[in-house]
């Protein structure tokens, strides 16, 4: 793909880190404090030898695509960074942090052409 095409169809997404943080006393049921994963583009990355609860993942999953994108400074998505663990007995939160950004090409991420482009 040419540089010109890449520049014309480029967009940026934030890389995210989702980390288990303690929010009160008690036993943690969803992993360990400090466990995390990173989302880079559409790819989820876990540190070697570490897992992440699918129930905790299901709690943050609906927020991740929005947190990857620039939002208005007054939008709650710009300021709120923690999601409760789905287990009401677990004293943790799932903290979503923007850790960097990267540029993507529309043509490299989907077969659907941009409006006005030929297929």
ChimeraX attribute file (.defattr): number of C-alpha atoms within 10 A of each C-alpha:
attribute: neighborCount
match mode: 1-to-1
recipient: residues
	/A:1	8
	/A:2	6
	/A:3	7
	/A:4	9
	/A:5	12
	/A:6	16
	/A:7	13
	/A:8	10
	/A:9	14
	/A:10	14
	/A:11	13
	/A:12	14
	/A:13	20
	/A:14	22
	/A:15	21
	/A:16	23
	/A:17	21
	/A:18	23
	/A:19	21
	/A:20	26
	/A:21	20
	/A:22	18
	/A:23	13
	/A:24	11
	/A:25	9
	/A:26	11
	/A:27	12
	/A:28	18
	/A:29	15
	/A:30	22
	/A:31	15
	/A:32	17
	/A:33	15
	/A:34	12
	/A:35	18
	/A:36	21
	/A:37	20
	/A:38	19
	/A:39	19
	/A:40	18
	/A:41	18
	/A:42	12
	/A:43	8
	/A:44	11
	/A:45	12
	/A:46	14
	/A:47	10
	/A:48	6
	/A:49	5
	/A:50	11
	/A:51	14
	/A:52	16
	/A:53	12
	/A:54	10
	/A:55	13
	/A:56	20
	/A:57	16
	/A:58	12
	/A:59	15
	/A:60	19
	/A:61	12
	/A:62	10
	/A:63	14
	/A:64	17
	/A:65	15
	/A:66	14
	/A:67	20
	/A:68	21
	/A:69	17
	/A:70	12
	/A:71	13
	/A:72	10
	/A:73	9
	/A:74	8
	/A:75	9
	/A:76	10
	/A:77	15
	/A:78	14
	/A:79	11
	/A:80	11
	/A:81	16
	/A:82	17
	/A:83	17
	/A:84	18
	/A:85	25
	/A:86	17
	/A:87	14
	/A:88	8
	/A:89	11
	/A:90	18
	/A:91	19
	/A:92	28
	/A:93	22
	/A:94	26
	/A:95	19
	/A:96	22
	/A:97	17
	/A:98	17
	/A:99	12
	/A:100	12
	/A:101	15
	/A:102	11
	/A:103	13
	/A:104	16
	/A:105	16
	/A:106	18
	/A:107	15
	/A:108	11
	/A:109	10
	/A:110	9
	/A:111	9
	/A:112	10
	/A:113	12
	/A:114	12
	/A:115	6
	/A:116	6
	/A:117	7
	/A:118	6
	/A:119	7
